[in-house]
Amino acid sequence: PEDRDIAAYLRGLGVPVVPVVNKADRRLVDLQAAEFFTLGLGEPALVSAEHGTGIDSLWEALEPHLPPVGLEEGPASAADEGIPVAVIGRPNVGKSSLVNRLLDDERQLVSEIPGTTRDAVDTVLVKDGVRYTLVDTAGIRRKGRTDRGPEVLSVVMARRYLERANICLLVVDAVEGITKQDAHVGGYAWEAGRGLILVVNKWDLVTDREAGRRRLEAQADQHLKFMRHAPRVYLSALNGRGVHRLFPAMRDVDRAYTLRVSAADLNRVLRE
């Protein structure tokens, strides 16, 4: 009865409702799911928050109700909101710490627990007369491998927020090295056609810098072949060393990203 009262209240709000049946890993739940149709909220999505199953179906159910993010107008340009930059990476590589360092202000929730940044937060930064719009995109993870809890929804939103950026800063951990999951995260931005910069964070924790750089370069060549032309910036968000190198790199990548070549110039290059 309580579920029916809640359903009746939600129907009266006139807003989209996606019913979700949790603990779907238990026996016979799929057979019993039909009773949830009686709530009048549409087809339920069967998921197991504990085991991460059914998340694809939940994404499909959520997608029609999520607002557009301005893709029809194309990527933002420096003329209106500056250079839009998305900070992406797997959990606990220092994305929020990097944003804090860029802003020199504790505006984001920073923790050593992966996935503590729940929502993407836009912040404007002006450096050397250039305006940047930073979009902190929470923890993007490989599809179907998300953790439990509210982080599941943030993954859906993160993949949409990076569509608003011209440039994506792919943050990796210098100590842990570049992993296949880093490649999956960077692949989202690459498939979206965004400019990419590889940011090697926690560089201050590497004792043998020469050997560490060789190791990371080899890992990048192995896992990030699609980013072989992307600038690579080694830095420490904790103490700020090397962060200043990000700004000219972002300007250069944005300049290349927004470059438009005339038909005449293109034909001339092709003839040559």
SULMO-V921138 format. One record per backbone hydrogen bond with DSSP energy under -0.5 kcal/mol. NH is the residue of the N-H (numbers start at 1). CO is the residue of the C=O. Records with the same first field share a line. If there is no record, write none. Layout:
NH->CO, CO
This chain:
5->1
6->2
7->3
8->4
9->5
10->6
11->7
12->8
13->9, 10
14->10, 11
15->10
19->17
21->45
22->20
24->47
26->23
29->26
32->28
33->29
34->31
35->32
36->33
37->34
38->35
39->36
40->37
45->19
46->44
47->21, 45
48->53
52->48
53->48
55->52
58->54
59->55
60->56
61->57
62->58
63->59
64->60
65->62
66->62, 63
73->70
74->71
76->164
80->77
81->77
82->78
83->131
84->82
85->133
86->167
87->135
88->86, 169
93->90
98->94
99->95
100->96
101->97
102->98
103->99
104->100
105->100
107->105
110->108
114->112
116->113
118->116
121->136
123->134
125->132
127->125, 130
130->127
132->125
133->83
134->123, 132
135->85
136->121, 134
137->87, 135
140->89, 138
145->142
151->148
152->149
153->150
154->150
155->151
156->152
157->153
158->154
159->155
160->156
161->157
162->158
163->160
164->161
165->162
166->84
167->84
168->195
169->86
170->168, 197
171->88, 169
172->199
173->177
174->172, 201
177->173
179->177
183->179
184->180
185->181
186->182
187->183
188->184, 185
189->185
190->186
191->187
192->188
193->190
194->189
195->166
197->168
198->231
199->170, 197
200->198, 233
201->172, 199
203->235
205->202
206->203
207->205
209->207
212->208
213->209
214->210
215->211
216->212
217->213
218->214
219->215
220->216
221->217
222->218
223->219
224->220
227->224
228->225
230->227
231->196
233->198
234->232
235->200
236->241
240->236
243->240
245->242
246->243
247->244
248->244
249->245
250->246
251->247
252->248
253->249
254->250
255->251
256->252
257->253
258->254
259->256
266->262
267->263
268->264
269->265
270->266
271->267
272->268
